[in-house]
Structures are given as structure tokens and as C-alpha cells.
Amino acid sequence: MKTLLLAFAALLLSISAAFAAVNANTATADELQTVAGIGPTIAQRIVDERRNGPYKSLDDIQARVKGVGETSIRKMAAAGLTVSGGARSKADSKADSKADAKPDSKSDTKAGPKADAKTDPKADAKSAAKTAPKADARP
């Protein structure tokens, strides 16, 4: 009976470990092996490469760790592998950069006058006079 209870407890622990998120920047090699798709070799490579600096994303792991390809990193992410509080992919980064590059039309109208549309000719003449060399300057 004790053996049966012990086996049941081990089963519950393994199920909970399968659904727990594992942070690639803080996990030990043994903890990384609880993620589906990560064996002892890949786990050790992840830990070893982490000495060169923390991982910034799952794509960073893919780029830096030999033997981890696009398909395997997707499986690892689905199985609970994360990087410092969240997994970001190249697609997420591209979407963010497009959003940053696109100006918000509402904020632009309230920001004030547009500097590049029309400039003050007097201000331009003053700044040009300050930067231009004087004609009568003697060496």
C-alpha cells in the first residue's frame, strides 16, 4: 500500500512539473530536463551558454545553443520554457517595432507645432550667422 501511495505522489509531482514554467535564465540543468524536448545534453548546453549572459528571448536561446532549432524551441515553449518572465518571439518583436515606428495621430496633434513643416526664417538666419566664418577675420 505504501508503494502505491508513493507511486501516486510521484505521478502527481511529475504532472505538476510538466505544467510549471521553467525559466531558462535561472533553472538548473535538472530543472530544464523537466521540460519536454530538453534532454541532459541540451540542458547542459543551455546552462553553459548562460554564462555568456542571460537569455533575452527564446529566439536568443535558439541562436546561441547548438542543437536547438526553430521546431524544438516551439515545442519547449509549449511545454513551459520561458525566459525572464515571458517568452518573446521574433514576431512579437517585429510587431512592437512596427507599433513604435507608427506615430500616434492623436498625440501628434496635441504635441505642438511641427518643426519640419515651416521654420522661422529669422531663426535660421541667426543660426547661420553664428556658425558661418566671418569674412573679415584675420589670421
Steps between C-alpha positions, in 0.01 A plus 500: 500500500785740585660431164176582322462830688862587430454428129183713494681789671784475248248506217335815638838672535598412144170631366535828688860535378382449142269802524732726698688772317876460498709815462804434280695775677466355850430126466757232572577232242277257693210748502542565127469127435143508635403691185394275213761509226794578726732212578817499707724623216283796399435588864873515568559707185233749611664533842851528352402766244319697769844581646549734202204706617130450565268403220284783368240284326430148383642605163822590682520145635444366149779718362752430777447133592627240256237238420196719570308577184178680424281192537657392827480849655126510417450165671699616801293818525178302479631272775567794734847638424513875561765771509501755785131539553377440150580351167528744213538390145628677191140558395427678829809717459405592142149595607640718778745675268224573246283646775789716619577623149139596427421839651184540698287754313321615815819582687654678200221758480539595865879498501534852365611657174681286251862606483566351159195644321591870520796661663558851622721677241640740762609213721667332204689818410620544858626144530668520159675823602633339819644199321635673187861624508541876498620646170731760654666268749876529494735208554 
